[in-house]
Amino acid sequence: MSDYLNLIAGQWQPSVTGRTFENRNPADEGDLVGTFPQSSADDVAAAVAAAKAAQPAWAAMPAPKRGDVIFKAANLLEARADAIAREMTREEGKTLPEARGEVGRTVNILRYYGGEGARLFGRVIPSERDRVFMHTLRSPLGVVGAITPWNFPIAIPAWKSCPALISGNAVVLKPSELAPLCATRLAEILVEAGLPAGVLNVVHGSGEAGGAIVAHEHVRAISFTGSEATGGKVAEACGRRKVRVQLEMGGKNPTIVLADADLDEAASIVLNAAFGSTGQRCTATSRAIVERSVVEAFSEKLVAKARAMKVGPGLDAGIDVGPSINAAHADRVVTEVAAAASAGATVLAGGTRLTEGVLGKGHFVAPTVLGNVTPQMTIAQEEVFGPVAAVMPADDFEHALALANDVRFGLSATICTRSLSHALQFAQRIEAGLVMVNLPSAGVEYQVAFGGSKASSLGPREQGPEAIDFYTTLKTVYMKY
Ligand code: NDP
């Protein structure tokens, strides 16, 4: 039996076949974090059946009482924050301060959606007819599926599950096989807080479980975060079944640096957004689009800061950048950098795997800055999902904006400037769902809508009050009195 189990109908249990998979520390391949059930469509069917059976009673509970369960879970998570942050660093690789930040944010997510139980508002709309009372009600969808990635292994499971649960749905959660432990901890805490059996089910696995959730006839909505390719398959399958779908996928997020910006601050903003969480954030900056008159001065500052970053195991003190999630991913990152260099980009910093001493045990990539990147290069168009910043010169604001919009993604975008006029024009004309002025493109808050445009996102927004729109259906009630 595996070290960790699936949660189905309130019972922790192995997969039907008994098969398991391993999860290893990306900073040290010799460190086995744990073994998990390798689930099949049969496990998913059992989880969906449990969710379907449990959902009506959960939906019948007054929503503020559902909120009480989630509030209690927030307190339990807060009490265990440090232990869970350490587990997160072991399974995902991010530095301990980054992991602590993610757990703290998850506590806030739980408190926020616990509170939403008292705010599942409808509206009263005046009728044009005499003595007709019209109002809208929010109803849950039933059973919903959540498929989550490895890069925020507790925050994303929480920000999908909690708005679903507070709305009265039952959830089948499939965490990433690359970081499955934190989602297990979240489920343990929700069970301990009093979530009734079957209301949240967790099915681990890789290869079959995700597709089986999407295909199951009783799953009424899917919320997915991950790659563009898998997101496309999920959307097609949901379209065929005519069920709701919400996708959060990649980004090719720009930071525009105008000549009037504080260049030191702009370099710090790009550094934070490009190399934080090892560049493995969908909101990471991967393109710094810099006015030509300051591109050299800006690049010098960014390169100096990137070279000063300390790369190493995230549990060690003073580390700025942890490992990539696995060997294949680290190899892909340096291969893409090499391809950019062959296409004419200049490697100003990094560009290689780091293997000296203790780094040889894991999957480390040096923080990388590329200069002379042109819009046609693959590195300027495709998501790298690693610690790589591509610097692209621009003639002026209009040219920078055109370059920023010249990709198929549209998740997050930053401008560094002292000009209010350029900042406001940027907010109006950039093709992105998240717009930052003098702030890193990554680093979003839980109480406000999150999502992108173009190929980055599909469906209603996540987080904030808008998240409830995805997990509820609106009934319009007409009453003659
Ligand atoms: P994937 O997009 O491949 O997602 C993997 C998850 O999707 C797994 O849980 C998998 O479960 C499930 N899945 C796979 N196929 C299907 C399907 N047809 N229907 C439903 N679910 C399915 O991400 P990876 O983790 O492999 O990461 C690959 C790349 O994705 C990264 O390198 C990065 O570029 C990007 N990414 C983007 C993220 C973001 O925040 N936007 C986060 C993480 C990754 P199962 O195999 O059991 O079906």
Residues whose N, C-alpha, C, O or C-beta is under 5 A from the ligand:
A	BS01	NDP	I147 T148 P149 W150 N151 K174 P175 S176 E177 G205 S206 G207 E208 A209 G210 G211 V214 G226 S227 T230 K233 V234 E248 M249 G250 C282 F385
